[in-house]
Amino acid sequence: MSRIPLIDTSTASGERKLVLDQIQQAFGATPAMFRAVAHSPAALKSLFGTFGALGKGALPAKLGEQLAVAIADRNECEYCLAAHTALARKAGATPQEISAAQEGRSDDARTAAALSFALKIVENRAHIDDADVDAVRAAGFNDEEIVEIIAHVALNLFTNYINVALQVPVDFPAVKLRTVA
């Protein structure tokens, strides 16, 4: 059970209602996470805006979802793992690619480098060194893409923390955590 009540979309008003309606239109539903975050219209606008901006960024949607799956598993966020597994499928990831991403791996060297870089940022709270940036750059990522990987990490940390701290109920098909710390 959620530690805070989820905002009822039918009674929401003002900015909160406007953003929740946009989320409903974008997803075809209003996921519980957004209904929890909707207690703060500012946080809701920020969250949804960041999803939208990164969705139009330099990184392909499939890679963004693989990053989200890896980060969710590492942070033991069942909600985000379930949600981003479903979104990864929609973005064209195979079950094998999703499973590998959950463990921070990929058969594709470029994807593997991005996952490794993102998880190093998560695990070390962003205290990385020149070699880490050089490795992701050597895998073919430019500076724009490197910044976007970090932005995906930040976005996913926020959603992981919201869902874990507030015990938001999972409203996507459940996926078993693997967490390889």
N, C-alpha and C positions, 0 to 999 in steps of 0.2 A: 504494500500500500504506500502510496506517495506520502512524503512527509509534509507536503503542502497540497491543498486542493488544486485540481486542474481547472483552469478557466473554462467556463461553459461558453462555447462559441455562440450559442443562441442568445445569450444575455450580454455579451461583450459590447462595448460601445467605444466611440471616439477612435483615436489612433490604434488602440488595441484591436478593435473590430476591423479596421481597414487592413492592417497587416495580417490578421488571422484569415480574412477573406482572400487575400493574395496567396497565402500559404495553401489554403483549401484549393484554390484554382490551380496552383502550380503542382501540387501533389495528388489532387483528387481526393484528399482527406486532410484532416488537421491532426498530425501526429501528436501524441501525448507530450513529447518533449517541448514542442512549441506552446502547448497549452500551459505547461509549467512555467516556461520563461515569460509568458504573457503577463505575469504579475508585474513585470517591469516593461512598459511599452518601449523604453529606451533600449533595454537589453534585447527585446524581441526585434526591433527594427535593426539593431546592429547585427544580430545573428542572421536574420533573413537576408539582409543586405550583403553580408560577407559570403553567404552561400551563393547568392546571385552573382556577385563580382568574381569569385573564384571559378564559378561555373562557366564564365566567359573569358577566363584567363588563358595563359599560354600552355598550361598543362592539360592534357586530354582528360575527359571525365573518368575514363577507366582508371587511369593512374591515380587521380584524386581519390577514387573510391578504394583502391588498393591501399593507399596511404591510410585512409580512415579505418579500414579493417585492421591493419597492423597496429595502429595506435590504440584502437578500442580494445583489442585483445591484450596489449601490453598494460593498459590501465584497468583491465578487468571490468570494462563497461559493457554489460550484456545488452543494454539498449542500443548503443551505437554499433556494436558488432552485428546485431540483428538488422538494424536499419541499413547500414552500409553494405551488408551482404546482399540485401535485396536491391539496393541501388547499383551495386557493382554488376549484378546480373543484367540489369537494365542498360548499363553502360557497355555491355559486351564481354565482360569477364567470364571465363569458364569456371565451373566448380573447382577445377584443379588450380586455376590461377588465384581464386579467392582463398582456397585452403592454404596455398603457399604464402599468400600475402599475410594471412592470419599469423603465420610463423615468422613473418619478416623476410620471406624468400621469394624469388622468382627465377624462372628459367631464362628470362630475358635479362641480359646484363644491365641494360639501362634502368629497367624497373627495379632490379635488385639493388642497384646503387642508390636510387632514390629512397627505397625502403630502409636500407641500412643507414643512410644519412638522417632520415626522419627519426628513426628509432634511437639513434645516437643522441639526437637533440632531446628527445623525450627522456631518455635514461639519465643523461648528464645535465638536465635542466639548462640546456643550450650552451654548456661549457664544452665547446669542441675546439679543435685546433686547425691549423692551416692544412694539415694532411687530410682532414675530413672534407674540407671544401675542395681541395685539389682532387680528391677521389671522385666526388660527384661531378666536378667539372670535366674530369678525364672520361667520364661515362657519357659525355655529350650534352650536359646541361649548361645552359648559359646563365648569366647573372639574373635575368628576369625569372627564369625557371627555378633557380636556387631560392630566390626570395619567395616565390610562390609555394615551394615545398615547405618553407618555414611558416608561411601564412596558413597552409593546410594544417600543420602541426598545431599552431595557436588556436585555430578554429576547433579542431578536434579535442584539444585539451579542455576548452570551454564546455563543449557539449558533453564530453566524458564526465567532467566534474559536476555539471548540472545533474546529469542522470544518476550518477552514483551517489552524490551527496543528498539529493532529494528523493532518491529511490523511485524515480519515475517508472511507472509500469510499462513493460515492453508491449507494444502494440504492433509488432512485426513478427513473422515466424522466428522462433527462437533458434539461436546458433550456440553450440557449446564452446565456451572459452577454452583456450589452450594455454594461455599465458606461459611463455618461456622467458622468464626473467633472467 
